[in-house]
Amino acid sequence: MIRITNLTKFYQMGDSVVHALDGVDLSVEAGEFISITGASGSGKSTIMHLIGCLDRPTTGEYILADQRVDKLSDRRLAGIRNKYIGFVFQTFNLINRTTAMDNVALPLVYARQGHARRLASAALERVGLGQRSGHKPNELSGGERQRVAIARALVNNPPLLLADEPTGNLDSKTGEQIMSLFHELHQQGVTIVLVTHEMAIAAQAQRVIRMKDGKIVEDRRVDEAFREQLLAERLAATTARITEQSRRPPAAP
């Protein structure tokens, strides 16, 4: 599904050059579920944008579904996104003044595809929101809004789903429900690439890609021992954060 070779992304910042991505190699097979994790500035969002054909690399080669895409025009890239890729974002990116049905149908309208409402209804049923199709986003819970966003990502039946911090704005229980939905989609054959800083979320994938300073520093399949290690890291980070907060002086009245 995905083959990336020596991919770089450099930005000019005044007199200096920022290496957002610095010589990355990555392969993802059709049907895999991988997570990409790392600290802020590690390059995980940059690689997500490049995989999603939302940006072009400075150098390197990117092959998606047996087609080289890193040199394509903007118009061709838009066609690739519409055909192969569904996007799920942390902030949902829904249009508040329109219904769930209309939000999900939007990619079909842009593609000038017929039967938009029928296909949008089927996508909402797929994520368990068939009865909420006439509601606007402000009439839905956070978890329901994320389900609408997932339905929109799936309405064209893309083989690849990219999710950028999809549980970041949700409480833990709702986040678990959204992750259960991702597991269901994976079992149905959807290839999933998920960016997250949460170790508990990353540990649910088949593979974990760790990034630092624009490079991949670890690419490992998840077994029980590695999952326990990731969860222990999450607990240690949470404990350290609570300890740091407790040491801060109280705010002035």
N, C-alpha and C positions, 0 to 999 in steps of 0.2 A: 504493500500500500504506500509506504513512505520510504524513500532512500535519500538521505542527506549526506553530502561529502564535502568536508573542509569548508563549511559555511561560516562566513564572517559578516558582521554588521558593525560598521564604524560610523561614529558621528563626530563632526567637527564642532568643538565647543571653544570658541575663541581661538587661542593659539595652541590648544591641546586637542588630541584625538581620543575619544572614548571608545574602547573596544567592548561594545555591548554584547557581541558574540564573537568568539575568537577561535576559529578552527574546529567546528563541531561536526562530528560524524554520528549519524543516528539512522537506524533502520527499524521500521515498525511493520509487522506482518498484518495482513487483513485479519480482522477478528480479535486482535489483541486489545487489552485494556491496560494502558500505562499511565502513570502519574509522573509529573515533573515538579520537583520541589527545590527549594533553595531560599536563601535570605533575600531581602529586598536588594535589587541591583545585581542579582546573580546572573541574569539573562533569561530567566524562565518566561517572562512576558514577551521578550523579543523573539524567542524561538517560537512561541505560540503564534505571534503575528506573521512570522515567515511561513510556518506550516500552513496557516490559514489563508495564505496568499493575500494578506492585507498590506504587505510590505515586500520589498525586494532585498535580497542580500547584497552586500558590497562585493563579495566574491564567493565562489563555491557553486555547487550544483545541487539542485533540488528536483527529484523525480517523484511525482505523485501519480499513482495508478498507471505506471509505465509511460508517463508523459513528462518531459522536462518542462518545468514551469517557471524557473527563475529568470528567464529572458523574455517572457511573454509580455504583450502589450496590456495596458490597463483593461481594455475591452475583453481580451481573451481571458485575463485573470478573473474578471467578473463572471464570465461564463463558467470557469472552473469552480469558483466558489459556489455558484448556484447549483451546479450539477453534483459536486462531490462532497461538499462540506456543510455541516450544520454547526452553528455557534450558540453557546450558552454562556451568558455573562453574569458576573456577581450582582450587577445592578438591574438585571432583568431586561432593560432597554425596551419596555413596552410603551405603546402610545396610549396615554391615559384617557383620551376622549373617545376611544373606540372600544368595541367589545372584544372579548377573548377570541371570538370567531374571526373578527376582522384582523386582529393582530396576527393570528396564526396564518391567515390567508395572504398576508402581505407579500411574502416571497413569490407566491404564485401569480399575484397581480403584476409584480415587476417582471416576471418571466413570461407574462402574457399567456399563461396556461389556463385552459378551460377547466370547468368543474371545480373552481377554487373553493367554494363553500362546502361542497361534498368532501373534498380532500381535507379541508381544515377540520371539519366535523370528525372525520376518521382519526385525525392526528390527536384531537382533544380526547376522544374515546380511548386512544392508545395510552394516554397518561392519566386516565381516570377522571377527566373533567368534562365528560359529555354533557352533564346536567348544568354546567356553569358557563356554557358557550355565550350566553347573552349578557353576561356580567362584564362590567368595566373593571380595569385593574384596581381602582380604589375601592371596589366592592369585594375584593378577594384578599385572602390572607397572603403572607409572604410566601409560604410553601405553594399555594395555588398559583401565585404569579410566576414562580419559578417553573412550575409545571406547564403553564402557558408558554413560557419562553422555550422550554424543551420541545413542546409540541410544534412551535414555529420552526425550531431547528430541524425537526424530523419531517415536516410536511412534504418536502421534495424527495423523501426517502434517500438521503445521502448515505454513502457507505462509511463516512468519517464524521465523528462528532467531536468537536473541540469545546472543552468546558474550562472557563477561566474563573477560579474560585467560586464554583457554583453554590457552595453552602456558606459563603462568607458573611452574608447578610441574614442568615437564618439561625434560629435557636437550635440547640443540639438535637432535640427530638425531630423537628422538621428536617434538619440536615440529614438525619438517618433515613427519613422517608425518601428524600431526594436521592440519596445514595442507593437505596433499594431499587429505585426506578432505573438508575444507571446500570445496576447489575442485571435487571430484567432486559434492558436494551442490549447489553453485551451478550447475554444468552441468546438473543434473537439474531446475532451476527454482526451488530454494529461495532466498528472499530472506534475506540474511545481514547482520546488523549486529554488528560485532566491536569490542569495546573493548580497547585495548592501549596500553602505554607503549613497546613495542618498535618502532622504526622499520622494522626488517626485516620484521616481521609486518604492520604497517600498509601497507607498500609493496606487498603482494600483493593488496590490494583494488582495486576499480575506481575508488573515490573515497576520499579521505582528508578527514575533518573534524577540524580542529584546534580545541581549546578552551582558553580562558584566562579565569580570573576569572568563570566562569559564562556566558561568551559564546562563540559561534563566531567565530573570527578568520580561519579559512581553510576553504574548501570547494572542493576541486580534484580534477578527474579525474586519474588516474594515467597518465602516459605514460612513455616511457623516460627522458627528461630528469629528470622529477620523481622517478622511482624512484631514479635515481642520486643525486639531491640528498638524498633521505631516507636512503639507505645511507651517504652521506658524513656526514650529521649523526650517525648511529649510531656511526660510527667515531670521530668527533671527541669524542662524549660518553664513549665507552669509554676513549679515550686520556686525556681529562681526569680521569676517575675513577682510572685507574691512577697517573697523575702525582700526584694528591692523596694517594693511599694511600702512595706511596713517600716523601712528605714528612713523614708522621706519625712522631713519635718512637717508638722501639720500646717495647713494653710493659715495665713494671717486672717483674723476676723475682719 
